[in-house]
Amino acid sequence: MEHNDISVGLDIGTTKIVAMIGRRNEYGKIEILGTGKAKSLGVHRGVVNNITQTIQSIQAAVDEAIAVSGIKIHEAVVGIAGQHIRSLQHSDYITRPNSEEVINDEDLEKLEKQVYKLVMLPGEEIIHVLPQEFKVDGQSEITEPVGMYGGRLEANFHVVVGQVSSIRNIGRCIKSAGLDLAGITLEPLASAEAVLSNEEKEAGVALIDIGGGTTDLAIFKNGIIRHTAVVPFGGNVITEDIKEGCSIIEKQAELLKTKFGSAWPGENKENEIVSIPGLRGRDPKEITLKNLSKIIHARVVEIVEQVFMEIKNYGHEEPKKKLIAGIVLTGGGAQLKHLKQLVEYITGMDTRIGYPNENLAGDSDESLSSPQYATAVGLLMNGLNKLEKDKDKESEISDDASQEKEKDSTEEKEAKQPKKSIFEKWADKFRDFLDNAE
């Protein structure tokens, strides 16, 4: 088996760490060759707070994936999330020295580099600079300015910012677990890759990824990412509320939530009771399902309202910014019973649960099409897309080299160099940053 067409996605979450090895089959679908899952012990609300435990959890997940697939892995595409992530909108421009020449990739790169020089708060670093629309000499709503004439090139950018120390800690954990960083992606963007269709991104959609420690939001409109946000609450706070409200241990609270929990209290009758074994010789506890769903409902309403506030901040109520495709819920928390109905009730927007199965090969393990694996599948897809791009570039360069042997002009050779995507440039920059931090 050729191993150069294989990629690895590593989802470092608050409750679980998932390593997923896969490749594309002849039909363009993702074939998952091995998955490893370990309990995440050193991560709190998406941020590493115990390096040693996180390294052990990553190694456990990776070892399991290697054992299942029989393939040795050396690098992974990693997701980044956590409450330290924030985003902002920024406009910038450059004045070109010669408006008689067409705009090229170097002009876009120069403009993008200018945004990276933005002064951030102490300890923060820009993770992604995502261009939205361009303006050339005042002409707006241009999506691809390359090849146009113009003296002033402007753009609106969506800038994603994170804490340097948190990003560095994740890098350190991956290195110590014996892996190289093949790429780094914002987790809601990875989940979006796995569960959203191009039509939804075009029409306008809000992806809500409810994880264990955080709830991530990514808003798309006209095919472009418009807004990202991280709400520092997830499934774990619901478990914590059940634990406190019913005076039981965490393990029992988690089981109650997943087996009997519901986000809608109205459907449980007063006489529906579940009995929980008492601790060491104590009497069992009886809990009514109505009370349980009231506890869950209160916290879920709080989370959904916070996310809905972010959707309003984006400007969903403006006719031009309306999200026609509504909301897509994914992540482990999306499996909570009647959550879809509650979200529709609070927001008044069409809602569906996002499963990553559309991108998976038909013979994939059914459990992998669960919303809780959306981020891991998205990271794996991201890695495979990068591999394919690299292959295309290599073949392009070799074709160009054979055709252009007579033309030794260095300018032309430079022009033939493939353009790196924003994510690849940032991953390179991040690798240098880690190496220098040694």
N, C-alpha and C positions, 0 to 999 in steps of 0.2 A: 504494500500500500504506500503510495506517495504521500509524504507528510508535509509537502510544501503548500498544499491547498487547505490546510487545517488551521483553524483559529481557536482562541480560548477567550471566553468572557468571564470576568470575575466580579461578582456583585458582593460588595462588602456592606452588608446591612446591619441594622441594630439587633435584629433577632436571629438572623441566619447569614451564613456566608455560602455562596453558591459558585462553584467552578463548573463551567460548561464547555465541553470540547465538541466541535462540529465542523462540518464542511457543506458545501452546496452540492446537491445531486444534479443529474443531467437535466432535470425539469426546473432548476433554479430554486428549488425548495431547500430548507435547511435540514440536514440529516444530523441528528445529535448522536455522537459516538460514545459519549460518557458524561455523566453528571455526578458531582460530589457535593454533599451538603453537610455543613457543620454548624453547631450552635455558636452564635457570635457572642463571645464573652467580654471582649475588651472595647466594644463600641457603644457609645451612648448618644442617642439622637443624631445618628449619622456621623459622629465625630469619634476618632480613636481616643480612648482615655486610659487604655492599658496596652502598651506596645507588645509585651511578652505574650499576653493571652490572645491578642489579635493575630500575631504571627502563628501561634499554635493552631488557631481556628482556620487560618488560611491554608496552612500545611495539611491539616486534616481533610479539608474539602478537596484540595488539589490531589492529595494521595488517593482519595476515593475515586476521583474522576480518572486518574491514571490507571488504577486497578481495574475499573469497569471497561475502559476503552483499550487498554494495553498500549497506549501511545504516550511516549515521554514528552512532556511539554516544558518549554523554556521561557515563554513570554505570555503575557495576557493583556487584554484590553480591560481597563478598570473603570468603574463608575465612581463619580464623586458627588456627594450630596451633603446634607447636614445643615444645621440651623445657622451656620456661619455664612452660607451662600446668600448673596443678595444681587439684585440686578438694577440697572438704571438705563435710561435712554440718553443718548448723547449725539449731538450733531457736530460735524467738523468739515473743513474744506481745505483744498490746496489750490494755489494759483499756478497754472502750468506755464513754463517759460515760453513755449511756442504753441499757440493755438492752431497753427497750420498743420501740426502733426496730429495723427489720431491718438486717442486715449488707449494706452496699453496696460497690461497686467502690472507693470512696474509702478504706474501711477496709482493703481488701486492699493498696491502694497505700501506705497509711501503714505497714503492717506490712513491706512490701517495702522501702520507703525506710529503715526502721530497720536492715534487714540490710546495706544499702549502707554504713552507718556503722561496720560492723565494723572493728576496727583490724587492718590487714594488716602484713606485714613491710615494711621500707623499700623503696620502688621498685616495690611491687606494687599492682595495682588490680583490683577486682572486675569481671569481664566480664559474667557472666550470673548472675542469681539465679532459680533455677527451683523454684517451689513444688511440693511433692510431695503430702503430705496435710495436711488442716487438722483442728483440734480446736475445737469450740465448747462452752464450759463443761464441758470434760472428756470430751465425747462425741467419740470418735476416728473415724478412717477416713472423713472427709468429703472428697469431691473438689471439690465446688462449694458453698461456704458462703453465697454471695450469696442473700439472700431469707430467711435463717434468723434467728431471734431469739437473742440471747446477749450476755453481758457481757464474757467473756474469749475472745479469738480467738487461737488458737495455730497455728503451722505448722512443718513440717519443710522445710528448703530444701536444695537441691543448689547449692552456690556454686562457680562456676568463676573462678579467679584467674589473672592473667597479669602479666608485667613491663610496666610503663608504657612504658619506652624501646622495647621490641620492638614494642609495638602502635603507638606513635607513628611509628616508622620505616616500618612498612607503610603507614600513612596518608600519610606524606610521599612515599613512592614513587608511590602512586596519584595523588596531587595533581600531582606533577611530570610524570607520564605523561599529564597532560591529562584525567584522569577525576575525577568526583565519586564519593563513597561513597554508594551507594544503601542499603547495609546491611552488617552484618558478622555472621558466624556462625561458631561453632566448627566446624572441618572435620569431625570425626567425626559431628556432628549433621547436617551437609549430606549426607554419604555415606549415613547412615541413612535420610534422606528418599528417597534415590534407589534403595536396594536392599532395604529391609526392608518387609514387609507389616504391616498393622495387627494381624493375627492373631499374627505373631511377636512384636511389641512387647507384646502382651497376655500371651502365654504365658511370655515371658521369653527374651531373646536377648542374646548378646554380639556386637557388631560389631567385627571386627578389621580396621583399614584399614592395610595394610602399604605405606607410601610409600617414597620414596628415602632420606629422612633420618630419619624417625621412624615408629613404629608406634602408631597411635591406637586407643583402646578406648572404646566407648560401650556401656553395659549398660542395657537396658530391661526393665521388668517391670510388668505391669498397665497397659501403655500409657504409662508415665511413665519419663523418664530417671532412672536410679538412681545411676549411677557413670560417671565419665569419667577417663581417664588417658592419659598420653603416655609411651611407652618410647623413649628417645633412640637407637634403632637401627632401621635399615630396610634396604632392598635394597642401599644403597651400601656398607655394611660387609661384605656378602657378596662384592661385587665386589672390595673392598679385600683381603679374605682370599685370593681366587683370585689376585689380582695378586701378593701376597707369596708365597703358597704355590707358585705355578708360575713365578715370576720372569718375568712378562710385563707389557706395558703395559696401562693401564686400559681402553683401547678394546677390546683383544683379550679381556680378562677379562670385560667386560660382554657381548660377543658369545658367549663360551663359556657364560656363565651362562644367557643367554636361549635359545640354540640347543640346547645339549647338557646343560644343568644339570638336576639332579634332587635332591629333598630326601631320597631313599631310596636309600642306597648298594647295597643288596642286589640291585637289579635289573640292575646293570651287570656284564658279564663282564670278567675280567682282561685279555682280549686286545682289548678295544675301545679304539682309540687315535685321537686327533685330532691332526693335524699343524698347527702354527702357524708362519707364515713368520717367519724371523729378522729382526732389525733390520739394515738396510743391509749386505748382503753376508755376513751371518752365516748359519750353518746353521739350518734350521727346527727348531722344538722339538716333541717328541712328548709328549703328555700323555694318560695313561689316564683314561677316563671314570669309572672306579671311584674314582681319587684325587680327581678333580674333585667327584664327588658326596659324598665323605667330608668335604671342606673345607666344602661348602655345608651338609651335614647338621649339622655341629658348630655352626655359627653359627645356623642356623634353630632348632635345639633350644633354644639359649640365649634367642633372642627369644621363642619360644612359651612357654617356662617362665616368663619374666618377665611375660608377659601373663597367663598362667594364675594366677600369684601374685596379680595385681590382681583377677582374677575371684574367687579365694578370699577376698581382703580384703573384697570386696563382701558375701560370705557365701553363695556359691552352694551350699554344703553344707547350709545350713539348709533344712528342708522348705518353709518359706514363701517362701524366696527362690530356689528352684530354677529354673534356666533351662531350661524344657521344650523350647524351640525350638533350644537348643544354640548353635552358633557360626556366624556368617556371615563369610567372608573376602572382602575386597575390596581395591582399590588395585593398583598395578602389580605388587607383590610376590606377589599372590595367583595370578599366572599361572605361578609356578614349578611344574614338573612334580612330581606326587605330594605336594604340600604338604598337600592335604586329608587324605590318609591318615595323614600324620605327625601332624597336629594332632589327629585322632581318636585316634591311638595314645597321644599324651602326655596328653591331657585326658580321654579316655573320653567325650567329648560328641559328639553328632551335628553334622556340619559340612557346609556347602555353600559354593560360591563365589557371591558376589553380583554379578550383572550389572545395570546400570541400564536394560537394554532394555525392561523391562516398562512403563516410563513413556514410552518414545519412540514416535513415530509409526512405522507399518509401513515407510515408504519411507526411513527414516533410514540413513545410511551405516553399514555393518556394523561398521566399526572403532570407532565411537563407543559401541558396546554393550560394549566391553572394560572390565574392572574398573578399569583405570587412569583412566577418565574418570568414575568414580562421583561423586567430589567435585564436579567441574565441573557435572555434570548436577544434582546436589543443590542447588548454589548457584543455578543457573538456575531450578530449581523454586521455591526460596525467594523469588527476586525476582519470579517470576510470581504466586505466592500473595499476596505483599505488594501487587502491582498490583491484583489482584482485590479484596483487602480494601479498599484505598483507594477503588476504584470503588464498591463496595457502600456504604461509609460516605458517600461524596459523594451517592449517590442517596438514602440514608436521610436525610441532613441536608436535602437539597432537598425531599424529601417532607414531612419534619417542619416545615420552614419554611413551606411552603404551607398545611399544616393548622393550624399554631399561630400564624397571624398575629395573631389576637385576643389570645392569651395572651402578654403581654409579661414575665411573671415571669422574672427572670434566673436564679433557682434552676432552673426547669424547663429553660431553655435550656442551662444548664451540664450538667444531667442527661442532655440529649440528645447531648452531645458524645461521639463514639466513643471507646471505650477502646483505648489503644495496647497492642500486645503487648510483652512483655518485651524482645524483640530490637529493636523499633522504638525504644523508649524509650532503650535502651542506645546504638543507632546515633546518635540525636539528641544524646545526652550526649557521645558520642565525637567527633561533628562539632564541637560547641562547644569541646571539649578541644583539637582540632587547630587550630581558628581562633585560640584564645587563645595557642597555642604558636607562632604565626607570628613 
